[in-house]
Amino acid sequence: MPIKKPVATNKPLVTKKPTPQKADHLKIKESPKDQSGLPLSVVIRRRIEAQKARFHANDNISAFIKPGELEGLVDEVAEKMQAVLESLVIDTKNDHNTQNTSRRVAKMYLQEVFNGRYVVQPTLTKFPNVSRLNELMIIGPITVRSACSHHLCPIMGRIWIGVLPSKESALIGLSKYSRLTEWVMCRPQIQEEAVVELADMLEKKIRPVGVAVVMDADHFCMQWRGVKDRDSKMINSVMRGAFLKDSNLRREFLALIDRK
Ligand SMILES: [Zn+2]
């Protein structure tokens, strides 16, 4: 059996690649792989598929991600984003502006604008409705920052939430409406689906007599590209329970939100 002689180089002889298990793998450029060389995204995808769960752009997949893996995904996305920049024929070596763009974009996607896919739902402290409130409550406008699933272009807008609690409803703190909205919106979304998802969640959490959600937003995929229509907006509303049945309540809610 021929013995391979070590070749003299300036590098240390031991050049074993750090494995994802090592704590310092985050510093290396190469994205983490599991023992069999699979990228982290494939490992996570297999966990999801084993549970027959859905992983569309606007689904939350936090249940399938182990601690520390989000950082590993940043490395993987950065590596692939770098390939995109190369295919766009951008000289990232000599252009100081784009030298670190791949990592910046990867971090932006995973830790900021699409973070609602990867982190668990914010904890909501629920209060019993001690004063037995059963009057219309309106929360908003809540600022919405999202992106469309079709082009990953920003969607910037506002949301108003109307709640008609029952005497048995659990109430959540006002700030929690914003946190819940942010969690749902920080994913590639379709506005029509986003408002429905938010209304479903509020119904489940609060068990109100009625819930209403109105969203109005600028879609940058209409302004930056495509028809380049700068003034087009999209307005969606979801009315549930009492808001659907009682036209007076609906009118009152719509009159009280100031969409100007
Ligand atoms: Zn779009």
Residues whose N, C-alpha, C, O or C-beta is under 5 A from the ligand:
A	BS01	ZN	C148 H150 H151 C221
